[in-house]
Amino acid sequence: MSAIRSTVNLLYGKLVHFAATPKRFGVMIQRTIYDVRTGQRSVLDVAKSVLMTLVGVVMLLVLLFPLYWITTASLAEGTRLFNTAGIFPDPATYNLQAYHWVVFESDFFFVDGDWGYPQLVIGGGGLIPLSVGWAGTETGPGALFNSLYIVSVTLAAGFLMVVPGAYAFSRKSFIARKRILYGYVLFTQIGAGLSIATLVALYSLFSAYGLTNNLFILGLFYAAGAIPFNTWLLKTYMDNIPVSYEEAAMVDGASFLQTIREVIIPLTKPGLAVILIFIWLAGWNEFIIAQTLLSPENYPLSVELYNLATEGRFQTPWTRFAAFANLFALPVAIVYFMAQRSVESGLSFGGMEG
């Protein structure tokens, strides 16, 4: 509830800030004129500020252009990405047919859009006589649930290894500490160069042990790939936290675990938010390994999006692809928006004031 409340407050603050933009712009112009008249700023300084502002606006528009284009394409009529009159579709033809197809006909939420709802099943064998089934559908959940399952495993395993590892590298001294750290850096750099060889070896290894088509194992593999870089990242952030904070807590009678819970974790929230985004993306965006190791019924959203772009022999349904891509990117945008303030401060690795 606190996360939802903070998100709502952040959204409200952004809307208020946006609504007050004309007023702030007018005040800024008045202040600039006053500074020029009083000699506090020269005309050249004002011209430089205006030029840099225009450059920033142009760069922002360039970065937002693909998002605007794919959004307009998702609202277009038919299946074409381009319009005969230009690269943008006619606004008069905007519709939600592509989104309707994604929600009610594709495998995004449920297979073939056959919607259902979770149902608790009591009875059956096993240690716990409870299970969750899907009522109202003959097919079952779709690619979204597969992606969420993979990401959940990736986040749980990643945080379970990254946080203790980063703390140990930041605070403890042990044999071969620097060599292991350099090994972590090495593992973050050689993956791209050995990607094809790694993929072949990975498929052979997983096939030999019967681990293909397993969402849990795939999530663990993504977590293993995300651990080196994110451990180094969080360790660098923890280095900025003075050891005196922990010593003061222990002098006051706090145990080691209490110090971790009450001191280290709260102070590393910005760093944790950053690695949350990175680990989430590691399990959410990857599709090559997922396509290689999984069967179609277990495909995540990334593979389904790729298949949608390549399934047509002579034509790609670009409007459906655009709508699918927008909904695919929406959870990442929501997660980043909820952790925006922490992410911005965490990426700066700002020094601690004491």
N, C-alpha and C positions, 0 to 999 in steps of 0.2 A: 504493500500500500504506500509506503514511503517513497518508493521509486516512481510509482504512478503519480503521486502528489507532486514530487519534484519535477517530473516531466510536464505536468499540467502548468505548474508555476513558471517553468522555463518557457513553455509555449506562450503563455499569457504575457510574460515579460518581452518576448520577441515581438509579439503583435503590438504591444504598447510602444515599444521602441520604433517599430516600423511606422506606426501611425503618427508618431511625433517627428518623423524625418523632415517634412516641410518646415516645421517650426525651427528645428535645429539648423537647417540650411539657411534660413533667413537670418538667424542670430549669428551664424558664422560669417555671412557676407557683411553684416553690419560691423562685426568686430574687425574684419579684415580692412574695411574702409577706414575705420577709426585708427587702426594701427598704421596704415599708410599715411594718413593725414598727420598723425603725431610723430611720424618718423621712426616708430618702433620696428617697422618692416618696410623694405623697399619694394618697388614695383617688380624688380627682378625676382625677389624671393617669392612674391605672390605668383608670378608667372611659372616659376619652378614647381610650386605646390600644385597649381592647376594642371600643369603638364603631367606630373607624376600621378595625379588623380585620374586623369584621362587614360593614361597607360594602364593603371590598375583596373579601370572599368572595362577597357578593351580586353584585357587578359581574362577578366571574369566572364565576359560574354563569350569569348572563345572557348573557355572551359565548360560553360553551360550549354553551348550549342548542341553537342551530341545528345544531351538529355532532352532538350527542347525538340530536337528532330525526331527522336525515337518516340517521344510522347505524342507528337502530332501524327506520326506514322501509325501508332496504335489506335488512333481515333479515325483513321482514314477509311474510306469506302473501298471494298474489294480487297485485293491481296497485294497490290503494288506498293513499292516503297517510294517511287517517284510519281509525280503528277505531270501530265502533258504540258501544263503551263509553267512548271518549275519543279524544284525539289520538294516543295511543301504541298500537301493536299489542300483542296478547297475547304475552307472552314464551314461552308454551307453543307458539306457532306459528312461532317463529324458525327460519329455514332459510337456506341459501346458494344458492337457486335463481337469484336475481337476479345474483349474482356468477358463477355457472356460465354464465348466458346472456351476460354481458359478455365472459368469457374465451373461450368456445368457440362462440358463435353470432353475436356482434356483430362490427362492424368495428374493435374497439378495438385488438387486436394484429394480426390478419390479416383480410382481407376475408371476411365470412361465417364467421369462426372457423376458416377452413381453414389450420391451422398448417403451417409449413414451417421450414426452417433455411437459413442462408446457405451458399452453395457458390462456391468460387473456380473461375472458368471461364478456362481457358488457350486462347489462340488468338483468331482473329478479326482484323478490321482495326483501324486506329488506330495511334497512336504507341506506346501501351503495350498489348501483347497480353494483358492481364489484365482481368478484370471480375468482379463479384460478382453471382451470380444466386441465386434461391431455389428450393431443391429440396423436394419433398414437398408442394407446393401449386400449384394451378392459377390462383390469383388474385393472390397477392402480399401484401406487407405492408400493414397497415392504417393507421388514423389516428395511432396512437402514433408510428410511424416518420416520418410526415409532420411531426408536431409537433416531434419531436427534431431533424429535419433543419432546420426553420425556426429553432428555438432555437439550434442550433449555428452557423448562419450569422449570426444576430443577435448572439450573444455574440462571435464572432470579429471581425466588422466593428465592433461597438460598442467592444470593448476596444482594437482597433487605432486607433480615432480618439479615444476618451475619454482614455486614459492619456497619450499625447503632448500632446493639447490641454490637459488639466488641468495638466500640468507646465509647458507654455509660458505659460499664463495666470498660474500661480503664481510662476514664477521669472524670466521674461523680460519685458523692456520693449520694446515695438515700437509702430509707428504704429497709431492707432485701437484700441488694446488695450481701453480701457474701453468704447468704442462697440460693439465686437464682443461683449464680455461682456454688455452690456445687451441686445444683439440676441439672445444666447442665452436670456436671461431672458424676452424677449418671445416667442420661439418656444415656450417652455414654457407660456405663458399663453393664446395666441390659438387653439390647436388646437381646444379644445372649442367655441368660438364659431363656428368655420368648418368644423365637422366635415362637415356635409351637402354644402356647396359643395366642400370638399376631396375628398370621396368621388366626387362627380360628375366633377370635373376629373381626378382620379387615374384613374378608369376610362377616361375618354376618352383620356388620354395613354397609358396602358398598352395600350389597344386599338389605337391608331394605330401603335405601334411593335412590336406583337405580343408584348408582355410579360405578357399575362394567363396564368393557369394555370401559373405558374412559381414553384416553392417558393423557389428561390435569390433571385429578385428580391424576393419578398415578405419574406424574411428581411432583405435589405438595406434595404428600406423601413422595417421595424420598427426596425432599428438606427439609421437616420437620425432617426426620431422620438424615440429614447431618448438620442441623443447630447447635445443641449443641456442637459437637466436633469442628467444624470449627470456631464457635464463640469464643470458648475458645482459639483455636490456634491463631486466628488473634488478640484477645485481648492481649495475651502474647507477640506478636510481637509489637503491638502498645505501650505496656509498655516501650519498649526500645527507643521510640521516646521522646526526652526531651520536656516538656511542654513549655519551654522557646521559642521554635520555633513558637508555636502558639501565645504566648504572644507578640513576636516581630512582627509577621504579623499583629496582631490587633492594636498594637501601631502605625504601619505604615498606619493604616486606613482600613485594610481589614475587611470585614464583617465575620460573623461566617461561612456562606456557602462558601465564597471565601477562608477562611482559610482551610476548609475541602478540597476544590477542588485544591487549589494551594500548600498546605503544606502537609496535612495528606495523601491524596491519592498518590501523587508521592513518598513519603517516604515509603509507605506501599506496593509498587508494588511487591517486592519479596514475602511478605506474601500473597498478593492477588493471585499471581501466584500459590502458594502452595495450597491454598484452591480452586482455579480453578480446579486443577488436582483432588483433593479429591472429590469435588462436581460432577465433570464430571464422575468420576468412580462410584459414588453412583448411578447415573442414567443410566450408560452405561452397567455395568457388572451384575447387579442384575437380576435374572430370576425366582426365586421361586414365589415371589408375582406377578410378571407380568404374569406368566403362570397360576396362580390361578384366577386372576381378569380379564384377557383379553380373548377375543375370537381369534381364529386362524388368522383372517384377520388383527388383530391389534398387532400380536406378534412382539416384537423387535428382534434384531439380537441375543441377548443372548438366548432367548427361541428357536429360529430357530436353533442355533448351538446345543443346548441340544437335540432337536428333531432329528436332523440329526444323532447324536450319538446313539440314542435309537430307531429309527424307524425300523431298520432291526431286524427281529425276530431271525435270525440265523447268520447274518453277518453285520458288520458296514462298510460303504464305507469310510475307513480311509483316503484315498487320498483326497477325496472331503471334508471330515471333516477338514483335515489339511489345505487345501487351504482356506476354509471358515474361519477357526480360524485365519489364517494369515491376511486376509482382515478385519476381525472383530477387530483385535488388531491394525491395521494400523492407524486409526484415533487417538487413544490414544497416539501412538508413535509420530505422527505428532504434536499433541498438546503439548506433553512434550518437544519435540525438539524445538518448537518455543519459549517455555517459559523456556528453560533449564537454562540459566544464572540466571534468577530471582528465579527459583525454588531452585537451589543450594545454593544461598545466603539466601533465605527465610528459608530453612530448618535448617540453622545453627543458626538462631536467633542471629546474631552477634550484638555486642553493637554499638551504634552510636558514631561517633567521633565528638567532638564539641569544 
